């Protein structure tokens, strides 16, 4: 029989809405995520990567760094490129290009 060793329990100080949803759907997945220091065991949906870009865009707009549609499109394209390069580095190049792997990509961009 293999022994696991000492288990160190960590206090959860904060739970985001997405973490709560994940815990509600599968407590074991959340437990494993904590055990592996929140490094995903499997890649998340390509929608999540687009969501990361969209959150970044909202942040830039709220800071006043993006003032018009031209700036938005330029920054959006550069953020998408950064995410896609990161996906390739992680070995998730099957998600690239995101535009082809996220349903309603254009609608989500302009929503």
C-alpha positions as CSV (number, residue, x, y, z in Angstrom):
1,X,0.0,0.0,0.0
2,X,1.3,3.4,-0.9
3,X,1.4,6.0,1.8
4,X,0.3,9.6,1.1
5,X,2.4,11.2,3.9
6,X,1.5,14.1,6.0
7,X,-1.5,16.1,4.9
8,X,-1.4,19.8,5.6
9,X,-4.8,21.5,5.8
10,X,-5.0,25.1,4.6
11,X,-7.5,27.7,5.8
12,X,-9.6,29.1,3.0
13,X,-9.6,32.9,3.5
14,X,-11.7,33.9,0.5
15,X,-14.0,32.1,-2.0
16,X,-14.7,33.8,-5.3
17,X,-18.1,33.3,-7.0
18,X,-16.5,30.9,-9.5
19,X,-14.8,28.9,-6.7
20,X,-18.1,28.7,-4.9
21,X,-19.8,27.4,-8.0
22,X,-17.0,24.8,-8.5
23,X,-17.2,23.7,-4.9
24,X,-21.0,23.3,-5.2
25,X,-20.7,21.2,-8.3
26,X,-17.8,19.0,-7.2
27,X,-16.2,19.3,-3.8
28,X,-13.5,16.8,-4.7
29,X,-12.3,18.9,-7.6
30,X,-11.9,21.9,-5.2
31,X,-10.0,19.7,-2.7
32,X,-7.7,18.5,-5.5
33,X,-7.2,22.1,-6.7
34,X,-6.1,23.1,-3.2
35,X,-3.8,20.1,-2.9
36,X,-2.1,21.0,-6.1
37,X,-1.8,24.7,-5.2
38,X,-4.6,25.7,-7.6
39,X,-2.7,24.5,-10.6
40,X,-5.4,23.0,-12.9
41,X,-5.1,19.3,-13.5
42,X,-6.8,19.7,-16.8
43,X,-7.1,22.8,-19.0
44,X,-10.1,25.0,-18.4
45,X,-12.6,25.9,-21.1
46,X,-11.4,28.2,-23.9
47,X,-14.2,30.4,-22.8
48,X,-12.4,31.0,-19.5
49,X,-9.3,32.3,-21.4
50,X,-11.5,34.7,-23.4
51,X,-13.1,35.7,-20.1
52,X,-9.6,36.6,-18.8
53,X,-9.1,38.9,-21.8
54,X,-12.5,40.5,-21.4
55,X,-11.9,41.2,-17.7
56,X,-8.5,42.8,-18.6
57,X,-10.3,45.0,-21.2
58,X,-12.9,46.1,-18.6
59,X,-10.1,47.0,-16.2
60,X,-8.3,49.0,-18.9
61,X,-11.5,50.9,-19.8
62,X,-12.3,51.6,-16.1
63,X,-8.8,53.1,-15.7
64,X,-9.2,55.3,-18.7
65,X,-6.4,53.6,-20.7
66,X,-8.9,52.7,-23.5
67,X,-10.9,55.6,-24.8
68,X,-12.2,54.6,-28.2
69,X,-13.0,51.6,-30.4
70,X,-9.6,51.7,-32.2
71,X,-7.7,51.5,-28.9
72,X,-10.0,48.7,-27.7
73,X,-9.5,46.6,-30.8
74,X,-5.7,47.1,-30.7
75,X,-5.4,46.2,-27.0
76,X,-7.9,43.3,-27.4
77,X,-5.9,41.8,-30.2
78,X,-2.6,42.1,-28.2
79,X,-4.2,40.5,-25.1
80,X,-5.6,37.7,-27.2
81,X,-2.1,37.1,-28.7
82,X,-0.6,37.0,-25.2
83,X,-3.1,34.5,-24.0
84,X,-2.7,32.4,-27.1
85,X,1.1,32.4,-26.7
86,X,0.7,31.3,-23.1
87,X,-1.7,28.5,-24.2
88,X,1.0,27.3,-26.7
89,X,3.7,27.3,-23.9
90,X,1.4,25.3,-21.7
91,X,0.9,22.7,-24.5
92,X,-2.8,23.8,-25.0
93,X,-2.2,24.8,-28.6
94,X,-5.4,22.9,-29.6
95,X,-7.3,25.9,-28.2
96,X,-5.5,28.3,-30.6
97,X,-6.8,30.4,-32.2
98,X,-9.4,31.2,-29.6
99,X,-11.6,32.8,-32.2
100,X,-12.2,29.3,-33.7
101,X,-12.6,27.6,-30.3
102,X,-15.0,29.9,-28.5
103,X,-18.6,29.9,-29.6
104,X,-19.9,33.4,-30.5
105,X,-16.4,34.9,-30.0
106,X,-17.4,38.1,-31.9
107,X,-20.6,38.6,-29.9
108,X,-18.7,38.1,-26.6
109,X,-16.1,40.6,-27.7
110,X,-18.6,43.4,-28.4
111,X,-21.1,42.6,-25.6
